[in-house]
Amino acid sequence: MNNIAKLVSLVTLGLVIGPCLLYFTGTIGLDTVKVAALVGTVGWFIATPMWMSRKLPVDASEVEI
């Protein structure tokens, strides 16, 4: 699951960067860039926390009952 989330994160990051570069070269229009960047941003914010979050260990000496 971790590798799938990393792959989705990388692809969605490409959806943000790629269309911007294509617009810079004049290949695609601004509306296409806006839609692709929005989809890429939403996908990135969903996929990235799945593999970047980590569970912190709880030390028995720090827990007070």
Secondary structure, DSSP 8 states (H G I E B T S, - for coil): -HHHHHHHHHHHHHHHHHHHHHHHTTSS-HHHHHHHHHHHHHHHHHHHHHHH-------GGG---
